[in-house]
Amino acid sequence: MKSLLETRNEYWRPESLRELITIILYELGDFTKCVVYAESRYMHLKDAYMAEARIALADMITQTRLLTEAIGADWDELWRDGEERFRERMIELKAKKEKNILT
């Protein structure tokens, strides 16, 4: 199976890292708009906006995978590293919270 980058290059021109980042930011903006509208402005359209938010998130993940391939990194390794860093940070925050409560 072709990588996402190979598939993209077959049908579209290669994009610079700046362009890939710009697309990710565009999708983040779309996701943010949908969540804000769903939670405050248009409550009667919440389900529709959350469905659109899900699509924007899926597109953002795909673009992030393309960026990962473009810089020569391994997606699974980055995923594991990110989760590990998150869990370590949560342990640190818990320790700080407990310290503040006990002192």
Solvent accessible surface area in square Angstrom, and as a share of the most:
residue,aa,sasa,rsa
1,M,244,1.09
2,K,111,0.47
3,S,41,0.27
4,L,69,0.34
5,L,35,0.18
6,E,98,0.44
7,T,55,0.32
8,R,33,0.12
9,N,67,0.34
10,E,93,0.42
11,Y,164,0.62
12,W,140,0.49
13,R,127,0.46
14,P,94,0.59
15,E,31,0.14
16,S,58,0.37
17,L,85,0.42
18,R,195,0.71
19,E,59,0.27
20,L,0,0.00
21,I,79,0.40
22,T,79,0.46
23,I,50,0.25
24,I,26,0.13
25,L,106,0.53
26,Y,153,0.58
27,E,21,0.09
28,L,80,0.40
29,G,40,0.38
30,D,34,0.18
31,F,53,0.22
32,T,66,0.38
33,K,79,0.33
34,C,0,0.00
35,V,34,0.20
36,V,76,0.43
37,Y,52,0.20
38,A,0,0.00
39,E,115,0.52
40,S,74,0.48
41,R,145,0.53
42,Y,69,0.26
43,M,108,0.48
44,H,148,0.66
45,L,75,0.37
46,K,85,0.36
47,D,122,0.63
48,A,61,0.48
49,Y,39,0.15
50,M,79,0.35
51,A,58,0.45
52,E,65,0.29
53,A,1,0.00
54,R,174,0.64
55,I,105,0.53
56,A,1,0.01
57,L,71,0.36
58,A,48,0.37
59,D,59,0.30
60,M,26,0.12
61,I,74,0.38
62,T,54,0.31
63,Q,33,0.15
64,T,46,0.27
65,R,95,0.35
66,L,10,0.05
67,L,35,0.18
68,T,7,0.04
69,E,51,0.23
70,A,41,0.32
71,I,102,0.52
72,G,69,0.66
73,A,32,0.25
74,D,76,0.39
75,W,49,0.17
76,D,83,0.43
77,E,88,0.39
78,L,80,0.40
79,W,133,0.47
80,R,145,0.53
81,D,64,0.33
82,G,38,0.37
83,E,73,0.33
84,E,102,0.46
85,R,177,0.65
86,F,123,0.51
87,R,148,0.54
88,E,85,0.38
89,R,108,0.39
90,M,81,0.36
91,I,121,0.61
92,E,86,0.39
93,L,72,0.36
94,K,125,0.53
95,A,57,0.44
96,K,116,0.49
97,K,130,0.55
98,E,79,0.35
99,K,137,0.58
100,N,112,0.57
101,I,122,0.62
102,L,149,0.74
103,T,131,0.76
